[in-house]
């Protein structure tokens, strides 16, 4: 009896109610039933989730659920009431179909945090990030984007925050750009972390012009932005152009 029920429930697609001809897609089997869709209905049912997941992956959002609810079966009084949740990565889609390619792409990208789906929506190439660099380059369409902030094209020579400031597309960016224009904020010449000098009530800077980056610990000059400087950088014997300027613009009284 069980085999007959399995055969009956696996012959008809529960979405279009047509007999499955050719390749079908088995979602899963219960003890008594086979929940199977025709390829067209399966594609239509799964594609919105696949498109949504692919879009999330392009934005480095990897925690979204890959579970889809089973469509059920047209057999019995409780038809279409299956409560089973199925991971789309475990559904055997016929090879060579666009849906199988899309799910294959998602499966590999989700399995490895260094694998990314090309940010170009017309491409879809799987791209492996190069260790030690933020720039990701697609070998197929040559798109270049930032691993962290997703800026496209990649912001060469700038940190994500610096790029955001220049673009002024957000409130944070506008605030940073305003501080930079006033001369209160500069970016570390080595790691590009923003560094702000505090002003006192008289509008004068507090602290000398030799800066130690809180991120990469490099010593740099606030005036000329040379790196690996020491106090000798400001001595009369120096040829740096910052001679006797260690305390320039600084309130030395308070």
Number of C-alpha atoms within 10 A of each C-alpha: 7 10 12 11 16 18 14 15 23 25 20 22 26 23 17 12 13 12 13 18 11 7 12 21 21 17 24 17 14 10 9 14 20 22 26 25 30 24 21 13 16 20 18 11 16 15 16 11 16 18 14 11 21 24 15 15 21 17 16 16 12 16 10 10 10 18 14 15 14 19 22 24 24 19 18 9 7 10 12 16 12 14 10 15 14 15 13 20 16 13 14 14 23 14 10 8 11 13 19 17 14 15 23 14 18 23 15 15 20 19 10 10 12 13 18 25 25 26 26 16 11 8 14 18 17 18 18 18 17 12 8 6 9 19 20 23 21 21 13 12 13 12 16 20 22 20 19 12 17 19 16 14 13 20 19 12 12 16 20 21 17 21 19 21 21 15 12 16 11 11 11 13 18 16 12 23 21 15 16 19 10 9 11 15 18 21 19 26 20 18 15 18 19 18 18 14 18 12 15 12 6 7 11 15 19 16 17 17 23 23 21 18 19 12 13 12 13 16 20 22 23 21 15 12 18 16 17 14 17 13 11 14 22 21 15 13 10 13 10 14 12 18 14 14 17 20 15 15 15 18 16 12 4 6
